[in-house]
Amino acid sequence: QVYVFIGLPESIIAAACSRSGQRVLHVDSRSYYGGNWASFSFSGLLSWLKEHQENTDIVNECPAWQEKILENEEAIALSRTDKTIQHVEVFCYASQDLHEDVEEAGALQKNHASVTSVNCTEAADSACLPIEDESLRTTSCEILAEQTPSSDPERALEVNDVQVTGEKENHCDDNTCVPSTAEKETSENVPVAEDTAEQPKKNRITYSQIIKEGRRFNIDLVSKLLYSRGLLIDLLIKSNVSRYAEFKNITRILAFREGRVKQVPCSRADVFNSKQLTMVEKRMLMKFLTFCMEYEEHPDEYKAYEEIKFSEYLKTQKLTPNLQYFVLHSMAMTSETGSSTIDGLKATKNFLQCLGRYGNTPFLFPLYGQGELPQCFCRMCAVFGGIYCLRHSVQCLVVDKESGKCKAIIDQYGQRIISKHFLVEDSYLSENTCSHVQYRQISRAVLITDRSVLKTDSDQQISILTVPAEEPGTFAVRVIELCSSTMTCMKGSYLVHLTCTSSKTAREDLEPVVQKLFTPYTETEIENEEIEKPRLLWGLYFNMRDSSDVSRNSYNDLPSNVYVCSGPDCALGNDNAVKQAEALFQQICPNEDFCPPPPNPEDIILDGDNLQPEASESSALPEANSETPKESSNLKNPEEPSK
């Protein structure tokens, strides 16, 4: 197999094929794992921006690759540039104190902040600071570092309810390393020298501090959560890939109503402890949620409303406007015009079924960011013999004219690599191949703020908030707020992701929501202790291509053994990636089990054991694979509800 891109679906397929005994070569022109699913440190994100502005992300092509095509062959050229990211705008509001060379700990490039620092001083004074029109990132390219498996045999998935204290080792780029959690904790107590004199009242966060603490950030290009009973969690547990990652519960579901952020009660205990609801509302809500859990057994109660919107159906259920809002936007997570009654009931039931498996909300978030998930599956692939080549571009697919099938690829060195199956991410296909394809776009924003959108006694809250669309033709905005215990931002700050389906540019779509929830940082406001909204320190807007609904028939003249994967979609969960991966795997390896668990040690039979029991090769092989069987005992039935 040849895999030309390293996103989440491709990584899952690579792991599944490798596990089933296929030989897998995973190739990517980038220098990091994950593609548009990756996570970056702060300096890595700035480098990603700079690379795209300078068009240095794609390795130079082999000048004479056309000469490698024989008479009975034809070539399908692949795209030389990544056009999945557009309309990039960067804003810096934090105090500018770059009077000396400020450098991130462990960083190699002294000019890594040049993308934004040039206009930083202006940004503090002006409300906006557009930068270039393209953006991506350079996150760690090392597969997940070795980490100790869960010591609790009853848990199939490691979910941390408290701040992590040091389970993960260094997580490396080509030339740089992210300190382990233990190292982070020891260094977190060291104050920044230039800020200590200026913190008598307020803990100020300056741009210099963000740069210096940049390795505490793990910034996702795509913002998603994992449903605790979703397909990806089930796959992580079934395949035992969950041992390569750790997760935290989302602690709060929030709603934005009447200009204020409120917490939504989810579980039965939350409902009856809520001070926002009257006793009558609590009974109404519990009765309706009980119905949603078993709505399929009572078709008479919803059949007459199947053709209307879910929002209209809620009005017929004797729910107060407050309860209708909570159910519609915070449980079903849809809009007034977004789904039918059946779709709304299904979404609400799915939300309720996921409650209580790992916590009081239905969602989990991987420590160190969404970019860990592709790396987990890449590691499983490598354990079973998969080969990975980064910074290695592919020039074209070679097609046999007689059979019409792809027989090889030609790489940047003019080398021909032969295979039976080829998996290509949509962004690698050229404009000629995609001339009839219509893409949707995702609007994304990444913000660094100084406090949570809803202040509570704990500063370690992980929250999801849906802000409804206000104008026709626009879409609801999903807001995910991450605290420092997720290992995605520095202590004392929050990392906020905003996502919606695009109707305009990302900034035009998302800036109105940003203005409702946050206020830009200014020097004059630092003394005001009663500022109602969190202060915005830094922000990034960009549009990302959504190719998830593109039919294979839309591509021109693709051979039958070339399989196309889409990039990230706009949905909150990862079900689309898992479904896509399983469907393509069954085409490549029909009748094979999809990502089965690793074998136990006693089940492993090595080639030549009977003939050469003393051979050095034989004795070395079980040692190389020892981590796989060793940890397989932690695998549990994914349907087993644990808490």
Salt bridges, closest charged atoms under 4 A:
ASP28 OD1 - ARG30 NH1 3.63
ASP57 OD2 - ARG30 NE 3.98
ASP57 OD2 - HIS52 NE2 3.91
GLU61 OE2 - ARG80 NH1 3.07
GLU73 OE2 - LYS407 NZ 3.02
GLU73 OE2 - ARG416 NH1 2.82
ASP82 OD2 - ARG30 NH2 2.55
GLU89 OE1 - ARG507 NH1 3.17
GLU100 OE1 - HIS99 NE2 3.91
ASP101 OD2 - LYS110 NZ 3.97
GLU104 OE1 - ARG215 NE 3.26
ASP133 OD1 - HIS87 ND1 3.64
GLU146 OE1 - ARG379 NH2 2.28
ASP174 OD2 - ARG391 NH2 1.79
GLU194 OE2 - LYS212 NZ 2.85
GLU198 OE1 - ARG204 NH1 2.21
GLU213 OE1 - ARG216 NE 2.68
ASP234 OD1 - ARG357 NH1 3.70
GLU294 OE2 - HIS298 NE2 3.78
GLU296 OE1 - LYS349 NZ 2.81
GLU306 OE2 - LYS303 NZ 3.39
GLU312 OE2 - LYS315 NZ 3.48
GLU336 OE2 - HIS329 NE2 3.33
GLU372 OE1 - LYS168 NZ 2.13
GLU372 OE2 - HIS171 NE2 2.98
ASP411 OD2 - HIS392 NE2 2.81
ASP426 OD1 - ARG545 NH1 2.96
GLU431 OE2 - LYS83 NZ 2.25
ASP450 OD2 - ARG535 NE 3.14
GLU470 OE2 - LYS516 NZ 2.44
GLU481 OE1 - ARG252 NH2 3.81
GLU511 OE2 - ARG507 NE 3.21
GLU523 OE2 - ARG204 NH2 3.60
GLU527 OE1 - LYS201 NZ 3.86
GLU529 OE1 - LYS202 NZ 3.47
GLU532 OE2 - ARG260 NH1 3.73
ASP546 OD2 - ARG440 NH2 3.42
ASP549 OD2 - ARG440 NE 3.46
ASP569 OD1 - LYS224 NZ 2.57
ASP593 OD1 - LYS238 NZ 3.35
GLU627 OE1 - ARG379 NH2 2.81
GLU631 OE1 - ARG243 NE 3.11
